[in-house]
């Protein structure tokens, strides 16, 4: 019985009426920072294929027979 009374008193004490938007503002800031960081990581991979086009061309020339015989990646 004492535990229930204590919990009721703690819950009653913890109850307050404030501006909920200001209390949860930090969650929005954290979400904005996380999504901004993820956006920067995504943008860092932009145009990567074109930076290494010479390697892709060299690989295609070296393995032309392998690439043509398998088609679209299916090994029939």
C-alpha positions in Angstrom: 0.0 0.0 0.0 2.9 2.3 0.7 4.3 1.8 -2.8 1.0 2.7 -4.4 0.7 5.8 -2.2 4.2 6.9 -3.0 3.8 6.4 -6.7 0.6 8.4 -6.6 2.3 11.3 -4.8 5.3 11.2 -7.2 3.0 11.2 -10.2 0.9 14.1 -8.7 4.1 16.1 -8.0 5.6 15.4 -11.4 2.5 16.7 -13.2 2.9 20.2 -14.4 1.3 22.3 -17.1 3.8 24.0 -19.3 4.3 24.7 -23.0 4.6 21.3 -24.6 6.0 22.7 -27.8 9.0 24.2 -25.9 9.5 21.0 -23.9 9.7 18.9 -27.1 11.8 21.4 -29.1 15.0 19.5 -28.4 13.6 16.4 -30.3 13.1 18.5 -33.4 16.6 19.9 -33.1 18.2 16.5 -32.7 16.1 15.1 -35.7 17.2 18.1 -37.8 20.9 17.5 -37.0 20.7 13.8 -37.7 18.9 14.2 -41.0 21.2 17.0 -42.0 24.2 14.8 -41.3 22.7 11.9 -43.3 22.0 14.3 -46.1 25.6 15.4 -46.2 26.7 11.7 -46.3 24.3 11.1 -49.2 25.6 14.1 -51.1 29.2 13.0 -50.6 28.5 10.0 -52.9 27.2 12.2 -55.7 28.9 11.6 -59.0 31.2 8.9 -57.7 30.7 6.7 -60.8 31.9 9.4 -63.1 35.0 10.0 -60.9 36.1 6.4 -61.6 34.9 6.1 -65.2 38.3 5.1 -66.5 38.4 2.2 -64.1 35.0 1.0 -65.2 36.0 1.2 -68.9 39.2 -0.7 -68.2 37.3 -3.4 -66.4 34.7 -3.7 -69.1 37.4 -4.1 -71.8 39.3 -6.7 -69.7 36.2 -8.7 -69.0 34.2 -8.1 -72.1 33.8 -11.9 -72.9 32.5 -12.6 -69.3 30.1 -9.7 -69.4 28.6 -10.7 -72.8 28.2 -14.4 -72.1 26.3 -13.9 -68.9 23.9 -11.2 -70.1 22.1 -9.4 -67.3 23.9 -11.1 -64.5 22.1 -14.5 -64.9 24.4 -17.4 -65.3 22.5 -19.6 -67.8 
